Amino acid sequence: MSRVAALVLGAHRSGTSVTAGILARLGFALPRTLMPADPWNAEGYFESSPFHLFHDRMLHAAGTSWDSYTRVNPEWLASDDARAMRDECRQLLRSEFGDAPRFVLKDPRICRFVPFWLDLLDEEGIQAKAVLTVRPPFDVARSLRARDGLRLSLGALVWLRHVLDAQAATRTIPRTWVAYAEVLRDWRQKQSVQMDPRLFWALAVIRTVCQRAGFSGKATINSGYRTLQTNSSLEGTARNSLHMAGRAIDLTFEKVPPSQLVGCALALQIGGVGQYPGFTHIDSGNLRTWQG
């Protein structure tokens, strides 16, 4: 098989869009009809609008929905309805990706239909490789509550269903796991640690507050985890920087006044907030504020 499909699998709000975007920057083709960006994903979703609608129809035909935590009935996957949808899926695959040798297939709903997709890709002579994206379940649940109003318990169960289905169905194909925290790794030294989950919570709250205040620009993480080597090589850094413990981030929010960003971060009271030319520092240390 000369063609490769990278199946980006993970629950909603788990970092699948970030992962798909990184793969695109590494040379994997994206679908021709991309879902538009919105306030929840200012950088975009990196997935196909036609496939998004197609997967929703598949879930409905199977008697379920995207926010259900029950398994898709395996008997339905072998039904005449599922076989009919396979022909439509094949046409969508060709129209969205053409003859691209390497492409990204991403939609959290795919987790519920992995066997369906593996069979179809095999018939098309395309090798499937899975990239399973994971994020702590209650980080996902809190994000789903903020975006969709789901109860925390339901959000956690939705996370579990997607993760269980994706990992069980990909055991026979090449696969790798990507932790959401890897996005904040020390890219210079290619090392990562488990970031303090309060920082992810702070990011989600700040983004929501800024969106509700009418700011829709993108967020940029300038720095997350740093190794001792990286921290020592940077000018003006603290010797005992909390970046080295995975407890600090430096960020900017496009079009958001720095004073408003600082005020929002201070209100969360998770730790220190520093305002520097060009970025804002947030950490989970002692409560304090400063200007650099």
Secondary structure as UniProt FT lines:
FT   STRAND          3..9
FT   TURN            12..13
FT   HELIX           16..25
FT   TURN            26..27
FT   TURN            39..40
FT   TURN            42..43
FT   HELIX           49..61
FT   TURN            62..63
FT   TURN            66..67
FT   HELIX           74..77
FT   HELIX           80..97
FT   TURN            98..99
FT   STRAND          102..106
FT   HELIX           108..113
FT   HELIX           114..123
FT   TURN            124..125
FT   STRAND          126..134
FT   HELIX           137..148
FT   HELIX           152..169
FT   TURN            170..172
FT   STRAND          175..179
FT   HELIX           180..184
FT   TURN            187..190
FT   HELIX           197..212
FT   TURN            213..214
FT   STRAND          219..223
FT   HELIX           228..233
FT   TURN            235..236
FT   TURN            239..240
FT   HELIX           242..245
FT   STRAND          248..253
FT   TURN            254..255
FT   HELIX           258..268
FT   STRAND          272..276
FT   TURN            277..278
FT   STRAND          279..283
FT   STRAND          288..291
//
